[in-house]
Amino acid sequence: MSYAFEPLKKYAQFSGRSRRAEYWQYALFVGIAYVVLLVLALASKSSVVYGLIVVFYLGVLVPSLAVGVRRLHDTGKSGWWLLFGVIPLVGPITLLVFTCLDSQPGPNQYGPNPKEPAPVGYAG
């Protein structure tokens, strides 16, 4: 579960690579937190809780984009592929496939493979 909070530590770091575990554990954490806040909002019918949902959403927006870009980098794709997600039906399915792909073996143009130990002398 340590990977779930890694994107929050790398708040706006769009460079580098993120492995699948980091991406999906963070997505699970955000999804569960959002559902809990939504249930609280519906149960209490309080505008304060709806305000908390907005604050939570704005708080995780940048780290969510950053971990998405780093996940795409890990598969060898540009972070600009995230914009493909706005295309109805085809975009989200394509991004789902990309985020489920395994890491590119070895270093790529975005950095070393996070699954492998850093090469000797690598200063990135």
N, CA, C and O atoms as a MOPAC input file, in Angstrom:
PM7 MOZYME 1SCF
protein

 N      0.81800 1    -1.19700 1     0.00000 1
 C      0.00000 1     0.00000 1     0.00000 1
 C      0.85800 1     1.25600 1     0.00000 1
 O      0.33900 1     2.37000 1    -0.08300 1
 N      2.17200 1     1.07600 1     0.09300 1
 C      3.05500 1     2.24200 1     0.12200 1
 C      3.01500 1     3.01300 1    -1.19700 1
 O      3.25800 1     4.22000 1    -1.22400 1
 N      2.70900 1     2.31900 1    -2.27600 1
 C      2.64200 1     2.99500 1    -3.57400 1
 C      1.45100 1     3.94200 1    -3.67200 1
 O      1.47300 1     4.86300 1    -4.48900 1
 N      0.42100 1     3.74100 1    -2.87000 1
 C     -0.79300 1     4.54700 1    -2.97300 1
 C     -0.52700 1     6.02100 1    -2.68400 1
 O     -1.19400 1     6.89000 1    -3.24700 1
 N      0.43400 1     6.31200 1    -1.81600 1
 C      0.69200 1     7.69500 1    -1.44000 1
 C      1.91100 1     8.29000 1    -2.14500 1
 O      2.22000 1     9.46900 1    -1.96900 1
 N      2.59700 1     7.47700 1    -2.93700 1
 C      3.78300 1     7.95100 1    -3.66700 1
 C      3.44600 1     9.11900 1    -4.60600 1
 O      4.21500 1    10.07900 1    -4.65000 1
 N      2.33000 1     9.08400 1    -5.36200 1
 C      2.01100 1    10.22900 1    -6.22100 1
 C      1.76300 1    11.51600 1    -5.44700 1
 O      1.99100 1    12.60300 1    -5.97700 1
 N      1.30500 1    11.41600 1    -4.21200 1
 C      1.10200 1    12.62300 1    -3.41200 1
 C      2.43400 1    13.23100 1    -2.99300 1
 O      2.55000 1    14.44800 1    -2.85100 1
 N      3.44700 1    12.37500 1    -2.79300 1
 C      4.78500 1    12.86600 1    -2.47000 1
 C      5.42700 1    13.52200 1    -3.69000 1
 O      6.18300 1    14.48500 1    -3.56500 1
 N      5.11400 1    12.98500 1    -4.87900 1
 C      5.63000 1    13.54400 1    -6.13400 1
 C      4.55100 1    14.42400 1    -6.75600 1
 O      4.21800 1    14.25800 1    -7.92900 1
 N      4.00400 1    15.35400 1    -5.98200 1
 C      2.79500 1    16.10100 1    -6.29900 1
 C      2.68300 1    16.54700 1    -7.75900 1
 O      1.69200 1    16.23000 1    -8.41700 1
 N      3.65300 1    17.25800 1    -8.26500 1
 C      3.55900 1    17.77800 1    -9.63400 1
 C      4.76200 1    17.35000 1   -10.46500 1
 O      5.22900 1    18.10500 1   -11.31800 1
 N      5.25800 1    16.16300 1   -10.22700 1
 C      6.41200 1    15.65600 1   -10.98000 1
 C      5.89700 1    14.88100 1   -12.19400 1
 O      5.40200 1    13.76000 1   -12.08000 1
 N      6.03200 1    15.51500 1   -13.35400 1
 C      5.54200 1    14.91900 1   -14.58700 1
 C      6.63500 1    14.16900 1   -15.34000 1
 O      6.35700 1    13.51900 1   -16.34800 1
 N      7.86700 1    14.25100 1   -14.86500 1
 C      8.95900 1    13.54700 1   -15.52700 1
 C      9.20400 1    12.22600 1   -14.82600 1
 O      8.83600 1    12.05100 1   -13.66400 1
 N      9.81800 1    11.30900 1   -15.52700 1
 C     10.12400 1    10.00700 1   -14.95800 1
 C      9.07100 1     8.97400 1   -15.30900 1
 O      8.25400 1     9.17200 1   -16.20800 1
 N      9.10700 1     7.86200 1   -14.57900 1
 C      8.23200 1     6.74000 1   -14.86800 1
 C      7.59000 1     6.23200 1   -13.58000 1
 O      8.19200 1     6.30300 1   -12.50900 1
 N      6.37800 1     5.72500 1   -13.68900 1
 C      5.67700 1     5.10900 1   -12.56400 1
 C      5.24600 1     3.71100 1   -12.95500 1
 O      4.69100 1     3.50600 1   -14.03400 1
 N      5.49500 1     2.76200 1   -12.09400 1
 C      5.10700 1     1.39300 1   -12.39600 1
 C      3.60700 1     1.19800 1   -12.18500 1
 O      2.92600 1     2.04400 1   -11.60600 1
 N      3.11500 1     0.06700 1   -12.66800 1
 C      1.68000 1    -0.21800 1   -12.57800 1
 C      1.17000 1    -0.20000 1   -11.15100 1
 O      0.09300 1     0.33300 1   -10.88600 1
 N      1.92700 1    -0.77600 1   -10.22900 1
 C      1.47900 1    -0.83700 1    -8.83500 1
 C      1.22600 1     0.55700 1    -8.26800 1
 O      0.22900 1     0.78000 1    -7.58100 1
 N      2.12200 1     1.48600 1    -8.55500 1
 C      1.95100 1     2.85400 1    -8.06100 1
 C      0.69100 1     3.47700 1    -8.63800 1
 O     -0.10000 1     4.07400 1    -7.90800 1
 N      0.50200 1     3.34100 1    -9.93500 1
 C     -0.64900 1     3.94500 1   -10.61000 1
 C     -1.96100 1     3.36600 1   -10.08600 1
 O     -2.86400 1     4.11800 1    -9.72200 1
 N     -2.07500 1     2.03800 1   -10.04400 1
 C     -3.34600 1     1.41200 1    -9.69400 1
 C     -3.64900 1     1.50000 1    -8.20200 1
 O     -4.81600 1     1.61300 1    -7.82700 1
 N     -2.63800 1     1.45400 1    -7.34500 1
 C     -2.90700 1     1.61700 1    -5.91500 1
 C     -3.35200 1     3.03900 1    -5.61200 1
 O     -4.21500 1     3.25600 1    -4.76200 1
 N     -2.76200 1     4.00900 1    -6.30800 1
 C     -3.20100 1     5.39600 1    -6.13900 1
 C     -4.63300 1     5.55400 1    -6.65000 1
 O     -5.44800 1     6.20900 1    -6.00100 1
 N     -4.94700 1     4.96700 1    -7.79800 1
 C     -6.30200 1     5.05100 1    -8.34600 1
 C     -7.31100 1     4.42000 1    -7.38800 1
 O     -8.40800 1     4.94800 1    -7.20900 1
 N     -6.94600 1     3.30100 1    -6.77500 1
 C     -7.82000 1     2.64500 1    -5.80400 1
 C     -8.03000 1     3.53300 1    -4.58000 1
 O     -9.15600 1     3.68200 1    -4.10700 1
 N     -6.95500 1     4.12200 1    -4.06900 1
 C     -7.04600 1     5.01600 1    -2.91900 1
 C     -7.96800 1     6.20200 1    -3.21800 1
 O     -8.84100 1     6.52300 1    -2.41200 1
 N     -7.78100 1     6.84700 1    -4.36100 1
 C     -8.59800 1     8.00600 1    -4.71800 1
 C    -10.05400 1     7.58400 1    -4.93400 1
 O    -10.97400 1     8.28600 1    -4.51500 1
 N    -10.25600 1     6.45800 1    -5.57600 1
 C    -11.61600 1     5.98000 1    -5.82400 1
 C    -12.35900 1     5.67300 1    -4.53400 1
 O    -13.52200 1     6.04600 1    -4.38700 1
 N    -11.70100 1     4.99700 1    -3.59800 1
 C    -12.33300 1     4.67100 1    -2.31700 1
 C    -12.63100 1     5.94800 1    -1.52900 1
 O    -13.71200 1     6.08800 1    -0.95600 1
 N    -11.68300 1     6.86800 1    -1.50100 1
 C    -11.88900 1     8.12400 1    -0.77300 1
 C    -13.04800 1     8.91000 1    -1.37300 1
 O    -13.84500 1     9.49900 1    -0.64200 1
 N    -13.14400 1     8.92200 1    -2.70000 1
 C    -14.22900 1     9.64200 1    -3.35800 1
 C    -15.57700 1     9.00400 1    -3.04400 1
 O    -16.54500 1     9.71700 1    -2.77900 1
 N    -15.65900 1     7.67500 1    -3.06800 1
 C    -16.91600 1     6.98600 1    -2.76600 1
 C    -17.32500 1     7.23900 1    -1.31600 1
 O    -18.50200 1     7.47100 1    -1.03900 1
 N    -16.37100 1     7.19700 1    -0.39200 1
 C    -16.67900 1     7.46600 1     1.02100 1
 C    -17.22100 1     8.88000 1     1.17700 1
 O    -18.21900 1     9.08500 1     1.86700 1
 N    -16.58100 1     9.85200 1     0.55000 1
 C    -17.06900 1    11.23100 1     0.63200 1
 C    -18.45000 1    11.37300 1    -0.00500 1
 O    -19.29700 1    12.10700 1     0.50500 1
 N    -18.67700 1    10.68600 1    -1.09700 1
 C    -19.97100 1    10.75100 1    -1.77000 1
 C    -21.07700 1    10.14000 1    -0.90700 1
 O    -22.17500 1    10.69100 1    -0.82800 1
 N    -20.79500 1     9.00900 1    -0.26200 1
 C    -21.77700 1     8.38000 1     0.62900 1
 C    -22.07200 1     9.30000 1     1.81100 1
 O    -23.22700 1     9.45500 1     2.20900 1
 N    -21.03300 1     9.90400 1     2.36900 1
 C    -21.24100 1    10.85400 1     3.46800 1
 C    -22.09600 1    12.03900 1     3.02400 1
 O    -22.96400 1    12.50200 1     3.76400 1
 N    -21.84200 1    12.52100 1     1.81900 1
 C    -22.59500 1    13.66600 1     1.31500 1
 C    -24.06100 1    13.30300 1     1.10300 1
 O    -24.95500 1    14.08100 1     1.43900 1
 N    -24.30000 1    12.12700 1     0.54900 1
 C    -25.68500 1    11.72100 1     0.31200 1
 C    -26.41700 1    11.42200 1     1.61300 1
 O    -27.61300 1    11.68800 1     1.73000 1
 N    -25.70400 1    10.86900 1     2.59200 1
 C    -26.32300 1    10.54300 1     3.87700 1
 C    -26.61400 1    11.79000 1     4.70000 1
 O    -27.65100 1    11.87300 1     5.35700 1
 N    -25.71400 1    12.75100 1     4.66800 1
 C    -25.88600 1    13.93200 1     5.51300 1
 C    -26.66300 1    15.04400 1     4.83000 1
 O    -27.24800 1    15.89400 1     5.50100 1
 N    -26.67600 1    15.04800 1     3.51800 1
 C    -27.33300 1    16.09800 1     2.73700 1
 C    -26.84000 1    17.48800 1     3.14800 1
 O    -27.58600 1    18.46800 1     3.12600 1
 N    -25.56500 1    17.53900 1     3.52000 1
 C    -24.95200 1    18.79300 1     3.95600 1
 C    -24.09400 1    19.35800 1     2.83700 1
 O    -23.34200 1    18.62900 1     2.19000 1
 N    -24.20900 1    20.64000 1     2.61700 1
 C    -23.40800 1    21.27400 1     1.57400 1
 C    -21.93000 1    21.31900 1     1.94800 1
 O    -21.07600 1    21.46700 1     1.07300 1
 N    -21.61900 1    21.19100 1     3.23700 1
 C    -20.22500 1    21.18500 1     3.69000 1
 C    -19.50600 1    19.95900 1     3.12900 1
 O    -18.36300 1    20.05400 1     2.68200 1
 N    -20.18000 1    18.80900 1     3.15500 1
 C    -19.55700 1    17.58600 1     2.65800 1
 C    -19.38000 1    17.67200 1     1.14300 1
 O    -18.37600 1    17.19600 1     0.61300 1
 N    -20.33900 1    18.27200 1     0.44400 1
 C    -20.17200 1    18.46900 1    -0.99700 1
 C    -18.98400 1    19.38600 1    -1.26500 1
 O    -18.25900 1    19.19500 1    -2.24100 1
 N    -18.78200 1    20.37200 1    -0.41100 1
 C    -17.61000 1    21.23100 1    -0.51400 1
 C    -16.32200 1    20.45100 1    -0.30900 1
 O    -15.32200 1    20.71500 1    -0.97700 1
 N    -16.33900 1    19.47000 1     0.63200 1
 C    -15.17700 1    18.61300 1     0.84400 1
 C    -14.86200 1    17.78400 1    -0.40400 1
 O    -13.69700 1    17.54900 1    -0.72400 1
 N    -15.90100 1    17.34700 1    -1.09700 1
 C    -15.68600 1    16.58100 1    -2.33300 1
 C    -14.97400 1    17.45100 1    -3.36400 1
 O    -14.05000 1    16.99400 1    -4.03700 1
 N    -15.40200 1    18.69100 1    -3.48400 1
 C    -14.76500 1    19.60500 1    -4.44700 1
 C    -13.31100 1    19.86100 1    -4.05100 1
 O    -12.42700 1    19.85300 1    -4.90800 1
 N    -13.06100 1    20.08700 1    -2.77300 1
 C    -11.69400 1    20.32200 1    -2.29400 1
 C    -10.83600 1    19.07900 1    -2.52800 1
 O     -9.69100 1    19.18800 1    -2.96700 1
 N    -11.39000 1    17.89400 1    -2.23300 1
 C    -10.66000 1    16.64600 1    -2.46100 1
 C    -10.33200 1    16.48500 1    -3.94300 1
 O     -9.20100 1    16.16000 1    -4.30400 1
 N    -11.32600 1    16.71400 1    -4.79600 1
 C    -11.10800 1    16.57600 1    -6.23300 1
 C    -10.01100 1    17.52600 1    -6.71700 1
 O     -9.12600 1    17.11700 1    -7.46900 1
 N    -10.06500 1    18.76600 1    -6.29800 1
 C     -9.04300 1    19.72900 1    -6.70900 1
 C     -7.67500 1    19.36900 1    -6.12800 1
 O     -6.64700 1    19.62200 1    -6.75600 1
 N     -7.66300 1    18.78000 1    -4.93300 1
 C     -6.41100 1    18.38900 1    -4.30700 1
 C     -5.71800 1    17.22900 1    -4.99600 1
 O     -4.48900 1    17.16100 1    -5.00700 1
 N     -6.49000 1    16.31000 1    -5.57500 1
 C     -5.88300 1    15.14100 1    -6.23000 1
 C     -5.79500 1    15.30100 1    -7.73800 1
 O     -5.30300 1    14.39800 1    -8.41600 1
 N     -6.25500 1    16.41800 1    -8.28400 1
 C     -6.22700 1    16.61600 1    -9.73500 1
 C     -4.80200 1    16.60200 1   -10.29200 1
 O     -4.50800 1    15.84800 1   -11.22000 1
 N     -3.93100 1    17.42000 1    -9.73800 1
 C     -2.55900 1    17.51200 1   -10.25500 1
 C     -1.78300 1    16.20000 1   -10.04800 1
 O     -1.14500 1    15.73200 1   -10.99100 1
 N     -1.81100 1    15.58200 1    -8.84200 1
 C     -1.09400 1    14.31600 1    -8.71100 1
 C     -1.67100 1    13.21300 1    -9.60700 1
 O     -0.93200 1    12.33900 1   -10.05900 1
 N     -2.97300 1    13.24700 1    -9.86300 1
 C     -3.57400 1    12.24500 1   -10.74700 1
 C     -3.08100 1    12.41000 1   -12.17600 1
 O     -2.76900 1    11.42800 1   -12.84900 1
 N     -3.01100 1    13.64600 1   -12.63400 1
 C     -2.47800 1    13.89000 1   -13.96800 1
 C     -1.00400 1    13.49200 1   -14.03500 1
 O     -0.55800 1    12.88900 1   -15.01100 1
 N     -0.25300 1    13.83800 1   -12.98500 1
 C      1.18700 1    13.54500 1   -12.97100 1
 C      1.45300 1    12.04200 1   -12.98600 1
 O      2.31100 1    11.57700 1   -13.73700 1
 N      0.72900 1    11.27600 1   -12.16700 1
 C      0.97000 1     9.83100 1   -12.14500 1
 C      0.49300 1     9.19700 1   -13.44700 1
 O      1.05800 1     8.19300 1   -13.88200 1
 N     -0.52900 1     9.76000 1   -14.07500 1
 C     -0.96700 1     9.26400 1   -15.38000 1
 C      0.08600 1     9.48600 1   -16.44800 1
 O      0.34300 1     8.60600 1   -17.26900 1
 N      0.69200 1    10.66200 1   -16.43700 1
 C      1.75900 1    10.95900 1   -17.39900 1
 C      2.95000 1    10.04300 1   -17.16300 1
 O      3.51000 1     9.48800 1   -18.10900 1
 N      3.34000 1     9.88300 1   -15.89400 1
 C      4.48200 1     9.00900 1   -15.59700 1
 C      4.18500 1     7.55800 1   -15.95300 1
 O      5.08500 1     6.83000 1   -16.36900 1
 N      2.93200 1     7.12800 1   -15.79700 1
 C      2.56800 1     5.75000 1   -16.17600 1
 C      2.68200 1     5.56900 1   -17.67600 1
 O      3.17400 1     4.54200 1   -18.14300 1
 N      2.23100 1     6.56400 1   -18.43800 1
 C      2.36900 1     6.49400 1   -19.89800 1
 C      3.84300 1     6.50200 1   -20.29100 1
 O      4.24200 1     5.79800 1   -21.21900 1
 N      4.65000 1     7.29500 1   -19.59100 1
 C      6.09400 1     7.30300 1   -19.85900 1
 C      6.68500 1     5.91400 1   -19.64700 1
 O      7.58000 1     5.50200 1   -20.38600 1
 N      6.19300 1     5.19100 1   -18.64500 1
 C      6.72400 1     3.86900 1   -18.34600 1
 C      6.45600 1     2.88200 1   -19.47800 1
 O      7.21300 1     1.93200 1   -19.67500 1
 N      5.38600 1     3.11100 1   -20.20900 1
 C      5.06900 1     2.23300 1   -21.34500 1
 C      5.66800 1     2.75200 1   -22.64400 1
 O      5.46000 1     2.15800 1   -23.70200 1
 N      6.41200 1     3.85800 1   -22.57300 1
 C      7.06600 1     4.40400 1   -23.76000 1
 C      6.22000 1     5.40400 1   -24.53300 1
 O      6.58300 1     5.78900 1   -25.64500 1
 N      5.10600 1     5.82800 1   -23.96500 1
 C      4.21400 1     6.78200 1   -24.63000 1
 C      4.40900 1     8.17500 1   -24.04700 1
 O      4.85100 1     8.33500 1   -22.90900 1
 N      4.07400 1     9.16000 1   -24.83600 1
 C      4.13200 1    10.54200 1   -24.38400 1
 C      2.97500 1    10.81900 1   -23.43200 1
 O      1.91900 1    10.19300 1   -23.52900 1
 N      3.17500 1    11.74900 1   -22.52400 1
 C      2.11900 1    12.13900 1   -21.59900 1
 C      0.94000 1    12.80100 1   -22.29000 1
 O     -0.15900 1    12.85500 1   -21.73900 1
 N      1.16600 1    13.30100 1   -23.49200 1
 C      0.08300 1    13.93500 1   -24.25200 1
 C     -1.02800 1    12.95300 1   -24.60200 1
 O     -2.13000 1    13.36300 1   -24.96400 1
 N     -0.73700 1    11.64800 1   -24.49300 1
 C     -1.76500 1    10.63500 1   -24.74700 1
 C     -2.92300 1    10.75900 1   -23.76000 1
 O     -4.01400 1    10.26500 1   -24.04600 1
 N     -2.72400 1    11.39900 1   -22.61500 1
 C     -3.82900 1    11.59000 1   -21.66800 1
 C     -4.97000 1    12.37300 1   -22.29800 1
 O     -6.13400 1    12.17000 1   -21.95200 1
 N     -4.63800 1    13.27000 1   -23.22400 1
 C     -5.68400 1    14.04200 1   -23.89600 1
 C     -6.57900 1    13.15700 1   -24.76000 1
 O     -7.70500 1    13.53700 1   -25.08300 1
 N     -6.08800 1    11.99200 1   -25.12900 1
 C     -6.87600 1    11.04700 1   -25.91500 1
 C     -8.09900 1    10.58600 1   -25.12900 1
 O     -9.08100 1    10.13300 1   -25.71800 1
 N     -8.04600 1    10.69900 1   -23.81000 1
 C     -9.13800 1    10.26900 1   -22.94800 1
 C    -10.41500 1    11.06600 1   -23.10600 1
 O    -11.47300 1    10.61500 1   -22.66800 1
 N    -10.34800 1    12.24500 1   -23.72100 1
 C    -11.56600 1    13.04500 1   -23.91000 1
 C    -12.40100 1    12.55600 1   -25.08800 1
 O    -13.54900 1    12.97400 1   -25.23900 1
 N    -11.85400 1    11.68800 1   -25.91700 1
 C    -12.62400 1    11.12800 1   -27.03600 1
 C    -13.58300 1    10.08800 1   -26.44900 1
 O    -13.13600 1     9.13600 1   -25.80900 1
 N    -14.87700 1    10.25400 1   -26.65400 1
 C    -15.84000 1     9.32700 1   -26.04300 1
 C    -15.58600 1     7.87000 1   -26.43600 1
 O    -15.28200 1     7.56700 1   -27.59000 1
 N    -15.71400 1     6.99800 1   -25.47700 1
 C    -15.61200 1     5.55200 1   -25.56300 1
 C    -14.22500 1     5.05400 1   -25.97000 1
 O    -13.61800 1     4.27900 1   -25.23200 1
 N    -13.71400 1     5.47600 1   -27.11600 1
 C    -12.43300 1     4.97600 1   -27.62100 1
 C    -11.26700 1     5.45900 1   -26.75400 1
 O    -10.35400 1     4.68900 1   -26.45800 1
 N    -11.29600 1     6.72100 1   -26.35100 1
 C    -10.19600 1     7.29800 1   -25.57600 1
 C     -9.97900 1     6.62300 1   -24.23400 1
 O     -8.86500 1     6.18200 1   -23.95000 1
 N    -11.01900 1     6.52600 1   -23.39000 1
 C    -10.81900 1     5.87200 1   -22.09600 1
 C    -10.41800 1     4.40300 1   -22.20800 1
 O     -9.62400 1     3.91600 1   -21.40300 1
 N    -10.95200 1     3.70400 1   -23.18300 1
 C    -10.57700 1     2.29200 1   -23.35900 1
 C     -9.11200 1     2.18700 1   -23.75400 1
 O     -8.39000 1     1.32900 1   -23.24700 1
 N     -8.67500 1     3.04900 1   -24.65000 1
 C     -7.27700 1     3.04700 1   -25.07100 1
 C     -6.35400 1     3.36100 1   -23.90300 1
 O     -5.32800 1     2.70500 1   -23.72700 1
 N     -6.71300 1     4.36500 1   -23.10300 1
 C     -5.88800 1     4.71100 1   -21.94100 1
 C     -5.87400 1     3.57900 1   -20.91700 1
 O     -4.84800 1     3.33700 1   -20.28100 1
 N     -6.99800 1     2.88300 1   -20.74900 1
 C     -7.03500 1     1.73500 1   -19.85000 1
 C     -6.05100 1     0.66700 1   -20.30600 1
 O     -5.32600 1     0.09600 1   -19.49200 1
 N     -6.02600 1     0.40000 1   -21.59900 1
 C     -5.08500 1    -0.59400 1   -22.13200 1
 C     -3.64700 1    -0.13600 1   -21.90600 1
 O     -2.80400 1    -0.92500 1   -21.48000 1
 N     -3.36300 1     1.13900 1   -22.19100 1
 C     -2.00300 1     1.65900 1   -22.01200 1
 C     -1.55300 1     1.56900 1   -20.55800 1
 O     -0.40200 1     1.22500 1   -20.28800 1
 N     -2.45200 1     1.87600 1   -19.61400 1
 C     -2.05200 1     1.84200 1   -18.20900 1
 C     -1.92000 1     0.41800 1   -17.67800 1
 O     -1.29300 1     0.19500 1   -16.64300 1
 N     -2.50700 1    -0.53800 1   -18.38100 1
 C     -2.37700 1    -1.94400 1   -17.97900 1
 C     -1.14800 1    -2.62300 1   -18.59100 1
 O     -0.76000 1    -3.71000 1   -18.16100 1
 N     -0.54400 1    -1.99400 1   -19.58000 1
 C      0.63400 1    -2.57900 1   -20.21900 1
 C      1.80500 1    -2.65900 1   -19.24700 1
 O      1.92000 1    -1.85900 1   -18.31800 1
 N      2.66800 1    -3.63700 1   -19.48100 1
 C      3.86600 1    -3.77500 1   -18.66200 1
 C      4.86700 1    -2.67700 1   -19.02200 1
 O      4.77300 1    -2.06300 1   -20.08500 1
 N      5.81100 1    -2.44100 1   -18.13600 1
 C      6.85200 1    -1.43400 1   -18.36400 1
 C      7.70900 1    -1.80400 1   -19.56400 1
 O      7.89500 1    -2.98000 1   -19.87700 1
 N      8.22500 1    -0.77800 1   -20.22700 1
 C      9.23400 1    -1.02400 1   -21.24900 1
 C     10.48500 1    -1.50300 1   -20.53300 1
 O     10.92300 1    -0.87000 1   -19.57300 1
 N     11.06500 1    -2.60200 1   -20.97900 1
 C     12.27500 1    -3.08200 1   -20.29000 1
 C     13.43500 1    -2.10300 1   -20.47700 1
 O     13.59300 1    -1.49400 1   -21.53400 1
 N     14.22200 1    -1.97300 1   -19.44800 1
 C     15.39100 1    -1.09600 1   -19.51000 1
 C     14.99900 1     0.36100 1   -19.51300 1
 O     13.81600 1     0.69800 1   -19.46200 1
 N     15.98900 1     1.22000 1   -19.57300 1
 C     15.70100 1     2.65500 1   -19.60400 1
 C     15.10800 1     3.06100 1   -20.96100 1
 O     15.41000 1     2.45500 1   -21.98800 1
 N     14.27200 1     4.08100 1   -20.94400 1
 C     13.78800 1     4.68000 1   -22.18300 1
 C     14.04200 1     6.17900 1   -22.11200 1
 O     14.75200 1     6.63800 1   -21.21800 1
 N     13.47600 1     6.95300 1   -23.03800 1
 C     13.78100 1     8.38900 1   -23.07200 1
 C     13.25900 1     9.13100 1   -21.85000 1
 O     13.62900 1    10.28500 1   -21.63200 1
 N     12.39800 1     8.49000 1   -21.03900 1
 C     11.83000 1     9.14400 1   -19.86900 1
 C     12.54200 1     8.77000 1   -18.57000 1
 O     12.22500 1     9.31900 1   -17.51500 1
 N     13.48500 1     7.85800 1   -18.63400 1
 C     14.24900 1     7.49400 1   -17.44700 1
 C     14.41600 1     5.99600 1   -17.31800 1
 O     14.00200 1     5.23500 1   -18.19300 1
 N     15.03200 1     5.56900 1   -16.20500 1
 C     15.24900 1     4.13500 1   -16.00000 1
 C     13.94500 1     3.43500 1   -15.62400 1
 O     13.00000 1     4.06000 1   -15.14300 1
 N     13.91900 1     2.15300 1   -15.85000 1
 C     12.76100 1     1.34000 1   -15.48900 1
 C     12.64400 1     1.29400 1   -13.97200 1
 O     13.60200 1     0.90400 1   -13.30500 1
 N     11.49500 1     1.68300 1   -13.39900 1
 C     11.36700 1     1.68600 1   -11.93700 1
 C     11.37900 1     0.28900 1   -11.32600 1
 O     11.58000 1     0.15300 1   -10.11900 1
 N     11.17100 1    -0.74300 1   -12.12500 1
 C     11.19800 1    -2.11300 1   -11.61000 1
 C     12.62200 1    -2.61400 1   -11.42600 1
 O     12.88100 1    -3.48200 1   -10.59200 1
 N     13.53100 1    -2.07100 1   -12.19700 1
 C     14.91300 1    -2.52600 1   -12.19100 1
 C     15.78000 1    -1.59600 1   -11.33800 1
 O     15.47900 1    -0.40800 1   -11.21500 1
 N     16.84000 1    -2.12500 1   -10.75700 1
 C     17.75500 1    -1.21800 1   -10.04100 1
 C     18.38800 1    -0.23100 1   -11.01900 1
 O     18.61800 1    -0.55200 1   -12.18500 1
 N     18.66000 1     0.96200 1   -10.52700 1
 C     19.25800 1     1.99900 1   -11.37800 1
 C     20.61900 1     1.53700 1   -11.85900 1
 O     21.38400 1     0.94300 1   -11.09900 1
 N     20.92900 1     1.81300 1   -13.14100 1
 C     22.24800 1     1.44100 1   -13.65600 1
 C     23.35300 1     2.16900 1   -12.89000 1
 O     23.15700 1     3.27800 1   -12.39300 1
 N     24.49400 1     1.53700 1   -12.80900 1
 C     25.63700 1     2.11600 1   -12.10500 1
 C     26.02100 1     3.42900 1   -12.79600 1
 O     26.18900 1     3.47200 1   -14.01500 1
 N     26.15500 1     4.48200 1   -12.01500 1
 C     26.55700 1     5.76300 1   -12.55200 1
 C     25.40700 1     6.60600 1   -13.06300 1
 O     25.63400 1     7.71100 1   -13.55500 1
 N     24.14800 1     6.10600 1   -12.96000 1
 C     23.00400 1     6.88600 1   -13.43500 1
 C     22.68700 1     7.97000 1   -12.44000 1
 O     22.50500 1     7.68500 1   -11.25600 1
 N     22.61600 1     9.21200 1   -12.88900 1
 C     22.40900 1    10.33700 1   -11.98000 1
 C     21.01400 1    10.92200 1   -12.11900 1
 O     20.76000 1    11.99400 1   -11.57000 1
 N     20.10000 1    10.27300 1   -12.82400 1
 C     18.78200 1    10.81300 1   -13.08600 1
 C     17.91900 1    10.76600 1   -11.91800 1
 O     16.76600 1    11.19000 1   -11.98500 1

